[in-house]
Amino acid sequence: AVDAGPPPTLGNPVGAVDPVGHAVAAYLDHLRTDRAAAGNTLASYRRDLRRYRSFLAGRGVHDLTAVTPALLDGLVPALLAGDGADPPLGEASVARTLVAVRGLHRHACRVGLTALDLAAGLRAPAPAPRAPRSLTVADVDAILTAAGAPGTPLARRDRTLLEVLAATGARISET
């Protein structure tokens, strides 16, 4: 059993201290019961949505009906920057958090907690391109050796092509 926080409730009950917490609990319960989400998935979503709740609370928002597009625009920068309680997130973790937030808002709209799904257009920033991994000298030697027995015309051709590619630093996508 996954501890999802307070029991799920629909709407904003009178005297509810944390309507966002209730919405999160209802969403996590939906994932567990209706979608049969794995325990690790539920744990990740719970952690990501705790961070989202903290983000909202830090801006004085305690109900999903009070979330605005402008507020959501500040979520990605806040996740990337971190705060006193939470360290900055990497791009992959931000993307996962946004999946959880979009799911929460979609579910809240579907069950009538909110009129609109404001998070539907929420997207993670494009990841920075990764630098290509360079081959070691031993890797290049192994590739050249695999070109075939020296002396045959095909082996000489293959070895020459491989040497040109290795010397110029050409990537597989450029060949």
C-alpha angles and dihedrals in degrees: 000000000000118000101234097175124243120012115275119261132171123232125005107300118209110269094014107159096197116021090170089055090051091049090050091049091050091049093049089048089051090051092049099044107025101030098031091225116189120255093249091052091051091048091051093047092047090052093046093047091047087058090048091050089051090050091052094044090051087059094047095256115136101159129054090228088067094057112113133193089247090054091050089050088065095052100083095048090047092051092048092048099042123203139231094292100036131041121231115280126230121238095264092050091048089052091051091048091052090052088056093046093048090049092050093051093044090052093045090053093046093053094043102254090122133022096220136034098230094172096060092099095043108125134179118240116262110267117250112257113262121236112247118256112249122226119242121235088253090054092051091047090051092051092048091048090051090057089088142260112333115246100041116109093236093049091050090049093047093046092049091051092047091048091052091049092047094045094050096044092235115175124223090250090058096052 
